[in-house]
Amino acid sequence: MIKMLYSWQWTAALLLLVAVWLPEFTFLPAQIRASSVSWLSALLSLQNSSSSTPNTYSLRWVPAGTEGRIAKVEVSGINEAILQSRVDWKRVLVVYADPESSTNSSDLPPMLGRYDTKSGLLSFEPQFALDPGITYRAEFHPGQLPGEHNRKAHPIVSLFRLPAVRAVPTTIVRQVFPTSQTVPENLLKFYIHFSAPMSRGHIYEHIHLRSYGGLEVELPFLEIDEELWDPTMTRLTLFIDPGRIKRGVRPLEEIGPALEAGRNYSLVIDSELKDAVGNPLQAVFEKYFRVVAADRDPPDPAHWKVQTPRAATRVPLVVTFPEPMDQALAQRAIHVAKSSGDPVEGNVALQDQERQWVFTPADPWSPGAYRLVVPTTLEDLAGNNIGKPFEVDLFEGIQRQLTTPTVKLPFDVR
């Protein structure tokens, strides 16, 4: 509107100027000529006053850090005194993940992030990395700044979008533990290992337990909001719902066990499960297994067989269990120590479907006395600890047989 006003006013002023000062029009009375000059001066004054306070705010997205999926929003042009004052910046600068299907950003929750007012700029850095293919909308509301009289001023908007990553599936399910083809009816958990980092969320929509013939088992897993990933996001711990395992609890009595002895099952992982860059898995994964009778007996190290190596060699120490053990706990918890208590450095591997623990020393064995140190928290596939059945907390009269935190099995190297 102001631009239209200026356009016709300046045209009229130019014509008036010509009319007043050209010699052909000197017959005009001096009073008219003087008033015309005054009107033209006022018009110029209006133009100068308007251009002296232009809207100089600038809103832009800039990279933050070295990762391509990190960006922040910067606003320039804000008075330094305002930047250093106490302002609710969440009302001034708001950022949304703006799906294409949304027509009103007010319906969306604003993104979480950190505000900063350094180097003469107002900046906002999102708490999480931006996702490719999603449009992000930054809105700067100058009317919310202190001293701004026009509270209805239109916001300044900037859109940002990372290019969508082409879906080239490369991630696979590398291994599922237990690797045994038979598991007890009261199996406690699976460990699912992926070849690359995965994304968090919605895993229970893509992991299924199916009985023979493809029939889906109803709610077999303990669905935890946080999801049990390791720090690398490549290993997922998946618990069978303990309510479907422990005797005397309502889910087991009303719904029945998730697994039944004598039947065949498969653990199915959909290819739609996304990796960390948003690509699906390369293929569907299925693990087939048969269920045998429940195991309610605690592991007993007295029944383990220890195959000792010879001195001056790096031949592995091999410990054989009567049953498969929990893969993650056995690999991490059991260790070898000298009689002095000093640990022996080396590498651990599990073999024979987690029935063998194999330790290869970093240096050749020295002759002398050693001990295998086993925490009593070690579990079998049913979650039974050393000296404590998994169901000990539900039945009176059952006592932990061991009170020490570790069991030590001595052996000699000659």
N, C-alpha and C positions, 0 to 999 in steps of 0.2 A: 504494500500500500504506500509506504514511504517512498519507494523507488518511483512509483507512478506519479506521486505528487511532485517529486523533484523533476521529473521529465517534462511535464507540461509547464511547471513554474519557470524552469530555466528557458524554455522556448519562448514563453511570453516575455520574460525579462530581456531576452536578446532582441526581440522585435521592438520592445519599448525603448531600449537603448538606442537602436538605430533610428527610431522615429524621433527621439528627443534631440539627438545630437547631429543628425545629418543637416547640412545647410538648407536643404529644401524645406525643412520643417522648423526653421528658426522663427516662423511666425507664431509658434505656440507660446502662450503666456509663460513668463518666468516662474509663476507660482506652480503651474502644472509640471514644468520641467523639474523644479526643485523637489516636489512631492514624489515624482517618479524616481529620482535618485535616492531619496530616503527609503522608498519601498524596495528598491534593488539592494541597497545596503543591508536592510533587515533580512532579506532572503539569503544573502551571502553569509550573514552572521549565523542564521539558523543552520546553514549547511556546515559551517566550521564547527559549531558546537556539537552537532551530531557526529561528525567524523572524529572529534577529539576523544570520544569514549567508545570506540568500536568494541564488539564482542571478540576478544582475542583468545578465548578458550580453545584448546586443542586436545582431542582425545585420540589415542592411538594404542595399538598392541605392539609390544616389543619382545624379542627373545629374552629369556632369563636363564642363565646357566648354559651348559653345553648340550643338554638333552633337547632333541627336536620337539618333544611333546610338552615343554615347559614354556609358558609365555606369561607376561603380566601386562596390565593396563596402566597407562600413564596419562595424567591430565596436566597440561601446562597452562599458564596464564592466570593462576589464582594468586591473589595478593599474598606476599610473604607474611604479613601480619596475621592474615586469616589462617595460613598454613600452620603457624605456630600457636594458634589459639585452640581452645577446647571445642572441638566440633565432632558431632556424631557422623563420622565419615560414611557409615553404613547407609545413611539417608541421602548422602550426596552422590556417591558412586556405587552402583549396584551392577553385579554381573550375573547373568543367567546362562545355563545350558539351554539353548533355545531350539527344541525339536521343531522340525518343519511343520508338524501337524498342529503346533500351538500358535494361536493368533494373538494371544494376550499374555505378555510376560508377567503380568501381575498374578497370574494363576500359578506361576512356577515359584518354587523356593529359591532364594538367592544362593549363589555358591559360597562356600566357606573359604576363607583366605585371610591374608595379612595385609593391613593398610600401613603405608609409610608416607612421611612428608619430608623427604630429604631433597637437597639440591634444587629447591624451588619447584618441586613436582609433587603431586598427589599420585601415589601408585597403589595398585592392588595386585597381589600375587596369589593365585588360587592355591588352595591347600593340596590339591591332587593334580596330577598330570592331565593334560587335555587329551581327549579321545579323538582319533582320526575320524573324519566323516561327520562330526557333530558341529553344528553352528553355535557359536557362543556370542552373546549379546551384552555389550557394556553400555550402561546408561549413566550419563553425568547430568545431575539436576542442579543447575546453577542457582535456581530459586531457593534452594535449601542452605545456601551459604549465608553466614552472618552479614547483616546490613543490606541484603538484597531485598529490594522493595517489590519486585515483580515475582511473587511466589508462584504464579501460573506460567512462568516461562517454560517453553518447550525444552525437553531434555535433549542433550546431544548424544547421539547413538553411534556406536561402532560395532560392526560384526566381524567375527574372526572364525575361520574354519581351516583345520588341518586337512590336507588331502586324504581321502579314504585309502587305507592300505589294501592293496590287492590281496585277496584271500588266496594264499598259496599254502595249503596245509602241509606242515612238516613235522609237527609234534605227534608222538606216539606214546602209548602206554608201554613203558619199558619192562616192568615187572610188577607182579602182584604177590604179596606174601600173606599167608603161608603159601609156599609153592607145592605143598603136598596135594595129591589128588584125593585124599580123604581127610576130613576134618571132623572133630567131635560135634555132637548136637548142640553143645553149649559154647561153640566158638565165640570168642569175644570181639575180635576186630580183624580188619584187613589193613594192610599197608599198600597203597597204590603209588608206584613210582612212574613219573613222566620224564620224557627225554628233554624237556625244556620247561621254564617257568610257566605256571598257569595263572589264570585270573581268578579272583575270589568272588564268591557269590553264586547262588543257584545250582550248586553241585548236586543237590538231592533231586533235582529235576532230570538229571542226565545219568544217574547211577541207579541200577535196578538189580533186584534179586529175583530170579525167576526159577520156578520149579520145573520138573520134567514136563515137556510139552509147551513151555513158554508162558505158563500161568504166572502172573505177577504176584509176589508175596506182598501182602499189605503192610505198609509202614514198618519195615524190618530194621531200619537204622535209627540210631540216636541222632536226631537232627539238631545240630548245634549252630547257632547264628554266626559265631566267630569262625567256624570251620577250622579244623585241626591241620594246618599246613606247617611244614618245617620252614626255617628262615629263607631257604632258597626257592620256596613255592614249587618244588618239584616232587615232594612226597606228601600225600594226604593220608591221615589216619582216619579210618572209617569204622566206627563202633557199631556192632549189633546192639540194639536196644536192650540194656540189661533187664528191663521189665519182661522181655520175651525169653529170658534165660533163667533168672532166679526163681526157684520154687517158692510158692507161698505169696506171690505178689499178683495184683489184679490183672495186668495185661496178659501174663502167661496163662492165668486161669480162664479169662474171658475170650481172648483172641487165639491163644495157643502159641507154641514156639515158632520162631522165625524159621528155624531149621528142624527137620524131623529125621531121626535115624532111619536108615534104609532107603532114603530117597536121593535122587540126583538133582543138582541145582547148577545154575550158572550165574556168575556176577557179570553184568553187562554195563559197559560204559559207552554212552552214545558218542558219536562223532561230533555232535553239536556242542559238546563241552569246549569252551574257548580257552586258548592259551593266553599268555600275557599280552600279546599284540593284537588280540581279538580274532585270530584265525581258529577255525574248528580243528579238531583232531584229524589226522590223516585217514583214520578208519575206525570203525566200531571195534571195541575190544570185548572178548568174552573169555571168562575163565570157568571151566567145567570142573565140578568136584562132586564127590559122594559123601554123604553124612553117615557117620557111625555113632555108636552109643556115646552118651555124655561122659566127660572126664571130670570127676570131682575129687581126684587124689592129688595132693600137692607134689611137686617135683622133689625128689630125694637125691641129693648129690652122692650119697653112699652107694647108689646104684650106677653111677657114672663110671665109664672106663677111660682111664688116662694112659695114653701111649706116649712114653717119655722118649726124648731124642738122645743122641750121643753127644758128648762134649766135643768141642772144636769143630762143630758143624752148624749149619743153619737149617737143619732138618726141622720141620714144624712139630710143635706139640699138638697132639690131636686128642680131643675129648669127645667121647661118643655118649649121647643121651639115649635113654630108652624110648623117648618120644620127641617130636618136634618141639622146639622152644620158640618163644616170641623173638622174631628176627631182630627188631630194633634194640630191644633190651639186651639180648645175648651178645650182639655185636658191640654194644657200647659199654655194658656194665662189667662184664667179666674181664679180669686182667691177671697178669703174672707178676709175682714179686720175688725178690731174693729173700733169704732167711732174715736178713737185716731189715726187711720191710721196703727197701728201695724197689721201685717199679722197674720192670724190664721192658724196654721199648721194642715195638714190633708192629706187624700188621695182622689184623684179624679178618677171617673169612668164615662163612657158614656154608656147609656142603650137605649133601644127602638130604635135601628137603628140610633143612634146619635141624638135622639130627646130629651133626658133627660141628664142633667148634675147632677151628684150625688157626694156630698162632705161629707166625714165622718171625723169629727175632731179627732185629736190625743188625746185630753183631753175632758172631758165633757163640754158641753156648759155652759158658765156663763150667768146669766141674763144681759140684756143690749142691746144697739143699735149696729148694725152691718151694713155692706154694701157689696154688691157684686160688685166687680170691674171688668169691662169688657173693654178691649182695643178695640178701633174702628177698628183695623186691623183684628178683627175676621171675618171670611168668612163663607158663606153658600156653598153649593155644586157647585154653579155656579161662585164662586169667588167674589160675591158681598160683599163689606165691610159694616159695620154699617154706614149708611148715605151716601154711595157712591156705585152706580152700577158699575159692572165690565167694562162697556163700556163708562164710563164717559169721558174718554180722547178722544173719537172719535166724540162726538156730542156736539155742542156748546149750551150754555144756560142751561146746567145741572150743578148745584153747589152742593158741599158737604154740606149736611144739618147740620153736626156737625163739629165743629172746634177744640174741645177738644180731646186729645189723648185717653181718657177713658170715659166710662159711668158708673155711680155709682147708683146701685139700693139699697136703704136702706131697712132693715128689722129688726124686734125686736125679741129677744128671751126672753120668760117669763117663 
